[in-house]
Amino acid sequence: MRGAPAPFPWDEAIGLGLGVLRLTPEAFWKTTPRELALALRALGIGASAPISRAAFDDLMRRHPDG
């Protein structure tokens, strides 16, 4: 049995659409979630998965603090 799906992140979507992309409210509400995601990805927002533990460990070995 699965849990309920996560609710759509309206606050984040509106903030990004109006604040980052500077869409008018009318343009924002005409934009589909897919279009919004693609526009944000073009700006490098949400474009990649988090770094893996192995990649992070390698980065720390190559560039240690201190």
N, CA and C atoms as an extended XYZ file, in Angstrom:
198
Properties=species:S:1:pos:R:3:atomname:S:1:resname:S:1:resid:I:1 pbc="F F F"
N         0.832       -1.180        0.000 N   MET     1
C         0.000        0.000        0.000 CA  MET     1
C         0.880        1.247        0.000 C   MET     1
N         0.606        2.143       -0.869 N   ARG     2
C         1.361        3.391       -0.965 CA  ARG     2
C         0.659        4.491       -0.184 C   ARG     2
N         1.489        5.460        0.257 N   GLY     3
C         0.914        6.631        0.908 CA  GLY     3
C         0.327        7.570       -0.128 C   GLY     3
N        -0.313        8.584        0.354 N   ALA     4
C        -0.889        9.589       -0.544 CA  ALA     4
C         0.230       10.326       -1.270 C   ALA     4
N         0.009       10.695       -2.525 N   PRO     5
C         1.038       11.451       -3.245 CA  PRO     5
C         1.273       12.801       -2.571 C   PRO     5
N         2.481       13.294       -2.730 N   ALA     6
C         2.819       14.601       -2.161 CA  ALA     6
C         1.985       15.676       -2.850 C   ALA     6
N         1.531       16.669       -2.102 N   PRO     7
C         0.767       17.748       -2.733 CA  PRO     7
C         1.653       18.562       -3.669 C   PRO     7
N         1.035       19.182       -4.657 N   PHE     8
C         1.792       20.015       -5.589 CA  PHE     8
C         2.389       21.191       -4.822 C   PHE     8
N         3.664       21.507       -5.059 N   PRO     9
C         4.330       22.593       -4.319 CA  PRO     9
C         3.969       23.978       -4.867 C   PRO     9
N         2.737       24.408       -4.608 N   TRP    10
C         2.255       25.670       -5.163 CA  TRP    10
C         3.086       26.865       -4.741 C   TRP    10
N         3.451       26.956       -3.463 N   ASP    11
C         4.222       28.119       -3.010 CA  ASP    11
C         5.534       28.245       -3.774 C   ASP    11
N         6.229       27.116       -3.950 N   GLU    12
C         7.498       27.129       -4.670 CA  GLU    12
C         7.284       27.456       -6.143 C   GLU    12
N         6.266       26.859       -6.748 N   ALA    13
C         5.998       27.097       -8.168 CA  ALA    13
C         5.662       28.562       -8.430 C   ALA    13
N         4.807       29.126       -7.597 N   ILE    14
C         4.429       30.529       -7.780 CA  ILE    14
C         5.632       31.439       -7.537 C   ILE    14
N         6.400       31.149       -6.497 N   GLY    15
C         7.590       31.956       -6.215 CA  GLY    15
C         8.590       31.923       -7.350 C   GLY    15
N         8.807       30.741       -7.912 N   LEU    16
C         9.750       30.630       -9.023 CA  LEU    16
C         9.198       31.266      -10.293 C   LEU    16
N         7.923       31.021      -10.564 N   GLY    17
C         7.321       31.573      -11.778 CA  GLY    17
C         7.269       33.090      -11.780 C   GLY    17
N         6.807       33.652      -10.664 N   LEU    18
C         6.679       35.106      -10.599 CA  LEU    18
C         7.983       35.788      -10.220 C   LEU    18
N         8.735       35.180       -9.303 N   GLY    19
C         9.958       35.812       -8.811 CA  GLY    19
C        11.171       35.584       -9.683 C   GLY    19
N        11.450       34.329      -10.013 N   VAL    20
C        12.658       34.002      -10.782 CA  VAL    20
C        12.438       34.232      -12.276 C   VAL    20
N        11.358       33.664      -12.799 N   LEU    21
C        11.100       33.800      -14.236 CA  LEU    21
C        10.443       35.134      -14.590 C   LEU    21
N         9.940       35.829      -13.580 N   ARG    22
C         9.308       37.141      -13.751 CA  ARG    22
C         8.120       37.092      -14.714 C   ARG    22
N         7.349       36.010      -14.620 N   LEU    23
C         6.132       35.891      -15.411 CA  LEU    23
C         5.059       36.787      -14.805 C   LEU    23
N         4.189       37.299      -15.643 N   THR    24
C         3.018       37.997      -15.112 CA  THR    24
C         2.092       36.932      -14.522 C   THR    24
N         1.198       37.309      -13.615 N   PRO    25
C         0.257       36.315      -13.094 CA  PRO    25
C        -0.527       35.622      -14.214 C   PRO    25
N        -0.949       36.387      -15.205 N   GLU    26
C        -1.690       35.795      -16.322 CA  GLU    26
C        -0.841       34.753      -17.049 C   GLU    26
N         0.410       35.083      -17.338 N   ALA    27
C         1.293       34.137      -18.025 CA  ALA    27
C         1.574       32.921      -17.147 C   ALA    27
N         1.754       33.145      -15.844 N   PHE    28
C         2.015       32.022      -14.941 CA  PHE    28
C         0.865       31.023      -14.969 C   PHE    28
N        -0.373       31.502      -14.848 N   TRP    29
C        -1.515       30.594      -14.783 CA  TRP    29
C        -1.812       29.931      -16.121 C   TRP    29
N        -1.261       30.439      -17.210 N   LYS    30
C        -1.394       29.786      -18.518 CA  LYS    30
C        -0.289       28.759      -18.749 C   LYS    30
N         0.745       28.773      -17.904 N   THR    31
C         1.890       27.876      -18.050 CA  THR    31
C         1.573       26.527      -17.418 C   THR    31
N         1.893       25.446      -18.127 N   THR    32
C         1.694       24.114      -17.552 CA  THR    32
C         2.848       23.793      -16.603 C   THR    32
N         2.647       22.864      -15.667 N   PRO    33
C         3.760       22.470      -14.796 CA  PRO    33
C         4.982       21.994      -15.590 C   PRO    33
N         4.746       21.294      -16.685 N   ARG    34
C         5.869       20.828      -17.509 CA  ARG    34
C         6.625       22.006      -18.122 C   ARG    34
N         5.913       22.984      -18.638 N   GLU    35
C         6.562       24.173      -19.207 CA  GLU    35
C         7.351       24.925      -18.138 C   GLU    35
N         6.782       25.032      -16.959 N   LEU    36
C         7.466       25.707      -15.859 CA  LEU    36
C         8.753       24.968      -15.499 C   LEU    36
N         8.673       23.647      -15.403 N   ALA    37
C         9.857       22.848      -15.076 CA  ALA    37
C        10.936       22.986      -16.144 C   ALA    37
N        10.551       22.979      -17.409 N   LEU    38
C        11.533       23.113      -18.488 CA  LEU    38
C        12.179       24.492      -18.495 C   LEU    38
N        11.401       25.530      -18.221 N   ALA    39
C        11.966       26.883      -18.162 CA  ALA    39
C        12.961       26.993      -17.013 C   ALA    39
N        12.624       26.422      -15.872 N   LEU    40
C        13.529       26.465      -14.726 CA  LEU    40
C        14.783       25.642      -14.983 C   LEU    40
N        14.625       24.504      -15.643 N   ARG    41
C        15.788       23.673      -15.970 CA  ARG    41
C        16.738       24.423      -16.891 C   ARG    41
N        16.198       25.214      -17.813 N   ALA    42
C        17.046       26.007      -18.711 CA  ALA    42
C        17.882       27.016      -17.935 C   ALA    42
N        17.393       27.427      -16.766 N   LEU    43
C        18.145       28.350      -15.904 CA  LEU    43
C        19.060       27.612      -14.935 C   LEU    43
N        19.065       26.285      -15.023 N   GLY    44
C        19.910       25.493      -14.130 CA  GLY    44
C        19.278       25.228      -12.780 C   GLY    44
N        17.987       25.451      -12.652 N   ILE    45
C        17.284       25.214      -11.394 CA  ILE    45
C        16.595       23.860      -11.481 C   ILE    45
N        16.978       22.965      -10.592 N   GLY    46
C        16.390       21.637      -10.596 CA  GLY    46
C        16.861       20.774      -11.746 C   GLY    46
N        18.002       21.103      -12.309 N   ALA    47
C        18.466       20.411      -13.502 CA  ALA    47
C        19.168       19.099      -13.220 C   ALA    47
N        19.692       18.916      -12.022 N   SER    48
C        20.474       17.711      -11.791 CA  SER    48
C        20.098       17.057      -10.474 C   SER    48
N        20.443       15.793      -10.396 N   ALA    49
C        20.222       15.031       -9.167 CA  ALA    49
C        21.294       15.414       -8.155 C   ALA    49
N        21.029       15.173       -6.892 N   PRO    50
C        22.057       15.453       -5.885 CA  PRO    50
C        23.319       14.640       -6.155 C   PRO    50
N        24.442       15.153       -5.716 N   ILE    51
C        25.714       14.462       -5.889 CA  ILE    51
C        25.683       13.140       -5.118 C   ILE    51
N        26.270       12.105       -5.691 N   SER    52
C        26.307       10.806       -5.012 CA  SER    52
C        27.338       10.837       -3.889 C   SER    52
N        27.225        9.905       -2.973 N   ARG    53
C        28.183        9.844       -1.860 CA  ARG    53
C        29.594        9.591       -2.391 C   ARG    53
N        29.738        8.710       -3.373 N   ALA    54
C        31.058        8.413       -3.935 CA  ALA    54
C        31.661        9.661       -4.586 C   ALA    54
N        30.859       10.406       -5.327 N   ALA    55
C        31.355       11.625       -5.966 CA  ALA    55
C        31.718       12.674       -4.919 C   ALA    55
N        30.926       12.759       -3.849 N   PHE    56
C        31.221       13.698       -2.771 CA  PHE    56
C        32.527       13.326       -2.074 C   PHE    56
N        32.722       12.044       -1.779 N   ASP    57
C        33.965       11.592       -1.142 CA  ASP    57
C        35.172       11.890       -2.029 C   ASP    57
N        35.031       11.663       -3.336 N   ASP    58
C        36.115       11.960       -4.271 CA  ASP    58
C        36.420       13.460       -4.285 C   ASP    58
N        35.394       14.278       -4.289 N   LEU    59
C        35.571       15.726       -4.251 CA  LEU    59
C        36.298       16.155       -2.977 C   LEU    59
N        35.935       15.569       -1.852 N   MET    60
C        36.585       15.897       -0.581 CA  MET    60
C        38.054       15.470       -0.574 C   MET    60
N        38.366       14.339       -1.197 N   ARG    61
C        39.767       13.891       -1.280 CA  ARG    61
C        40.588       14.847       -2.139 C   ARG    61
N        40.011       15.287       -3.247 N   ARG    62
C        40.741       16.169       -4.160 CA  ARG    62
C        40.847       17.598       -3.656 C   ARG    62
N        39.887       18.028       -2.871 N   HIS    63
C        39.858       19.416       -2.388 CA  HIS    63
C        39.540       19.451       -0.894 C   HIS    63
N        40.484       19.010       -0.060 N   PRO    64
C        40.203       18.977        1.379 CA  PRO    64
C        40.143       20.385        1.970 C   PRO    64
N        39.339       20.524        2.998 N   ASP    65
C        39.280       21.788        3.740 CA  ASP    65
C        40.509       21.894        4.626 C   ASP    65
N        40.985       23.123        4.797 N   GLY    66
C        42.038       23.377        5.765 CA  GLY    66
C        43.377       23.248        5.216 C   GLY    66
